Amino acid sequence: MIGRVLAIALVETLIAMRNRWVLMATLIMLLFSLALTFAGSAPTGVLGVDMLTISVASMTTLSVYLAPLLALMMSFDAIAGDAERGGLALLLSYPVTRGEVLLGKFIAHTGTLAFAMTIGFGTAGAIAVWMGGADADSLLALLRLVLTSILLGAVFLALGYALSALANSVAAAAGMVAVLWLVLVVLFDLGLLGAVVMDGSGTFTQKVFPWLMIANPADAFRVWNIAAGDGVALVTGMTGAADSLPQWVAPLSLLAWPILALLAARFSFSKVEP
């Protein structure tokens, strides 16, 4: 089984390299990370933190939007595209299960995202250290940002597979993942913000809001990175949100999401006719 999964992962990695996904994802992460690092250097003296802490706070916000988007762009045609082009029927004619196919694709695409995020965030972090210094806490925050960004990307990769399996065409899959990104990354927070404004300091704001926020993988990622470091929480101004829940809740949510999303993708894939 492991050999078949790795073989599929290798093929998918070669396809990603041929389609310039590795190059494009790396360049996107690198350019945006560098831009935020240079643009965010001004508040270091005002807040009394080193430049790497400012850079990590900026890149955390960047990753909330960009990691899910890149993951969905990679995964939306992973199943629908293969089925439309006829490659899925050929692949499933070999002695390989659908779970192995899905896992192989997941490993390859997660590896592509991991490479892009490591290069992008790592380069920006190294420049921030060179320009403004860093302490052990800020270096740990950078490492945590890279690892949790990979986890966040893995969540949306699996969700993209699930929607790709449900769609009857590549165009439909593209539309579905666009709606998913808009709802989970943008509209979900806007809805919660509106509910908090209407509730004021009532029961919803104090008791329900933190748990609804942590149920969203994008918000769980943000809260994990904020709650784990005082410097990042200070820069982002979200200390209250980070302190309103036990510290283990955000990591548990973000670690559970890839597993649940992969199970949903496997279920959806089982319904696809090659």
Order of alpha helices (4+ residues) and beta strands (2+ residues): alpha-alpha-alpha-alpha-alpha-alpha-alpha-alpha-alpha-alpha-alpha-alpha-alpha-alpha-alpha
